[in-house]
């Protein structure tokens, strides 16, 4: 009986080991397919030419070919402080040349939002240095806490309306929540979102902002350090055929 018990445990351990190996192999295959399917390829120009040296002729050739006023940078990796300032200055300088009206900078943890003042100081210092007269887009620094607080306000508003008999709880539908959220939110819907980092997810960014959003996945911020890499993003986006409905 003791031998049978040991053999039984060995078989169970072997089965569990096989299942773990199978799951690991499955995850690896999914990650490989996802990376190759959804990640754009950007050219890294070793000359690292400055974005602000693009002339007007170049910019006229890389304009968005569809209405694009709201762009989001969803950062899913930790960018070292030594690279953080340059990355965001480059991004802001480039996209404002494309007449972006709202730029959303979102990171789940709020690490970047905590550096909002420093980032904007660098941007203003840069503008003074190059004597730029181009207006900045409205820049929104967001984290998961901001998104959660907005949803909390929506819930509180609906509860208050029910309490005051202004709203029947049985009549609350998705459209009701949508109207309430739109009324409370100061950020319009996103046209284009760049998800930067190994995690291919918006990680809690308002779902109401991304209903018609085109997503482009990029493995790392290190792939967006040159003029050509930004231009490639615009070209990739321009090739996407936007569809609405079924």
N, C-alpha and C positions, 0 to 999 in steps of 0.2 A: 504493500500500500504506500509506503514511504517513497519507493522508487517511482510509482505512478504519479504521486503528488509532485515530485521534483520534475518529472517529465512534463506534466501538465503545465507547471509554472514556466518551464523553459519554452514550451510551445507558445504560450501567451506572450512571453517577452519577445520571442522571435516575430510573432505577428505584429505586435506594437512597434517593433523596430522597423519592420517592413512598411507599416503604415506611415511612420514618420518620414522614412526615406521617400515614399511616394508623394507625400504632401510637399516635402521640400522640392522635389523634382518638378511637381506641378506649379508651385509658386515661381520657380526659376523660369519655367517656360512662359508663364503668363507675363512676368516682368520683361522678359526678352521681347515677346510679341508686342507688348504695350509700348515699350521704348522705341521699337522700330516703326510702329504704326503712327504714333502720335507726336514724336519728337521731330522738330524741324532741324534741318542741317544748316548751320551758319558758317560762313567762311571767316576764319580768324586771320586777319591781316597783320603780319608781324611788324609792319611799320607803325601800327597803332596811331593812325592819323586822327587828329583832333576833330570832333564832330562839328565844332563851331566854325570850322574853316570851309564848310560846304557852301558853295556859291549858290546864287538864286537859280541858275540854270539847272544845277543838279537837283535842287529841291523841287523844281517844277516837273521834273521827270519821275519823282517818287511820291507824288501826292496820292492819298487814298482815292480809290475810284468809286467809293460809296460813302454815304453820310456816316461820318465817324467823329463824334464829338466827345465821347466818354471812353477813356481807356483805363484799364486796371493792370497794375503790376502786383501779382500775387507771389510773394516771396516765401518759398518753402524750404529755405536753407539759411544757415547762419553765415552772413557776409562779414568778414573781418572789418573792423573799423578802418583799417588802412585802405581798404577798397570801397567801403560803403559810400563815402562822400563822392568819390569820383564816379561811381556807378550811377548814383541818382542825379548828379549834376549832368552827366552825359545824357541820361534818359530824359530829363526835363528839357534840356536844351534842344534835343532832337525833336521830341514830340510837339513842343510848342511851335516849331517851324512848320508843323503839319496842321496847325490851327486846332489842336485839341483844346476843348473848353474845360473839361474836368479830367483830372488825373488822380486815380485812386491808388494809394500805396497800402497794401494790406499784408500783414503778417500775423499769423495765428497767435503768437505769444505776446505781441506788443513790443518786441525788442526794437524794431525800427521806429515805431511811434514814440517811444521814449526818447529818441534822438531827433525828433521833429525840429526842434528849435535849432539845433546844431546844423542839420541838413539845410534848412532854409537860410541860415546865416551864410553858409558856404555858397548857396545859389545867389544870394544878393551880392556877396563879395565878388563873385565871378561876373555878374552883370555890370558892376561898377568898373571892374578891371577892363572889360572889353567894350564898355559903354554901349551896352545893348539897350535898345528901346522897345523890344518886343515884349508885350504883356505876358505875364505868366498865366498858365491855366489855373483854375481853382484846384488846389491840391488837398486831398482828403487823406489823412493818415488814420488808418483803421486797424483794429485788432478784433479778436473774437468777443471781447468784452463789449465793444461798441455795438456789434451786431446783436448780442444777447440783450443789451439794454433797450435797443429799438424794439425788438420783439416783445420785451416786457411791457414797454409803453403801449404797444398795440393791444396786448392782452388787457392791461389796466383800463384802456379807453373803452374797449368793448364791454368789459364788466361794468364800468360806470354807466354806460348807456343802457345796459340791461337793468341795472339797479334803479335807474331813473325812469324806467318804462319807455325809454326812447327806442329800444330795440328788443325784438322778440328773440329769445335764445334759439328757438326752433328755426328761425329764418337766417341764422348765421351760416353763410356759405363761403367758399373760397373767394368769390368776388367781393364779399363783405370785408374779409381780411385784407384783400388786395387794395380796396379803396381806402381803408383805414391806414394801411402802411404807406400808400402813396401820399396821403395827406400829411403824415408825420415825418416822412423822410425828406431830407434836403438834397439827396443825391439821385440823379437821374439813372435810368437803366444803362448798363454797360454795353458798348458796341463790340469792343475787342478786349480780351483779357490774356495777358501773358502769364502762364504759370511757370515759375522759375524754380527749379530744384528737383530733387529725386521723387518727391511725392506728387503724383498727378491728380491733385484734388484742390478744390477751392477752400477746403478746410474751414467751413463755417461762414464764409462770406454770404451776405444776404441773398437767399434764393430769388427774391423778388427783383434783384438787380441784374440777374443773369439769365432771364428767360429767353432772350433773343441774342445772347452773347456768342461770339465766335471765340473759341479757345485755341491758343497755340502753346504747345508744351515745349519747354526748353530745359535741358538737363541741369544747367548751372549758369549763374550770372557770368562766369568766366567765358561763356560763349557769346557774350554781348559786350564786347570791349572795343569795337571798331565801327567806323562808319558803315562798312560793308555788311556787318552783321545786323545792324539796324535796318539797312535798306532791304536785306533779304527777308526780314520779318514783314515789312510793308508789302513786298512783292508776293510773299506767301499768302498774306491776308487778302490781297487783291484778287488772287486766283480762286478764292473760296466763293462758291455760288450760294448766296443766302436764300434760304427757303423758309416759308412760314406755313404753319398748318400741316396737314397730312399730305 
